[in-house]
Amino acid sequence: GTNIMQISNFVPIEPDKVETTCTEAFWSPDGIKISYVVKILSGSFSGLDAHNSTGSYIVNTDGTNTQKSPYAGGGYFRWSPNGTKIAYVTNSTSFGLYAVSIEDLNTKETKSIDIPNSSSATGNDGKLLISWSKDSKKIAVESVSKDLFVIDTENLTVTNITNTKAISERSPSWRPY
């Protein structure tokens, strides 16, 4: 197209020695912002290097007002339907588990809740699928144990809604949407 615009503003110090990926780009529900994840695999960018610049960013669609999010690029960075929060999968503070972190974009507060039976020893790399409810009050998440859980984002409780031992439930989605 003719109206292509670069919205990320990282400037390579040595362009031929830099390897990056930019993934998980999503429009905010109101269409005003875009969230994306940058991973610098090698090289450095104007004061940033592979050790401190990997992370997620939120930027206005015209490329202004880039803000770094606490999300470090674990898995499935998702906007709430009302656009006030972002949820993503991270490593838990409990050894070997995953957590869902919920970042409030207004207060900049981040809360995390452990997902039961989500041992990171499976090699899943944090790619647990998450899905917001339409009212932005709950998040459905799959566990590597193959069960589905629902997180109440207001009181941070987790409920196993399938609890089956021999059946694998995957890819949660809210209906109607």
Helices and strands as residue ranges (DSSP letters): G 15-17, E 19-27, E 33-42, E 44-45, E 48-49, E 55-60, E 67-69, E 75-79, E 85-91, E 98-104, E 110-114, G 120-122, E 130-132, E 138-142, E 148-152, E 157-160
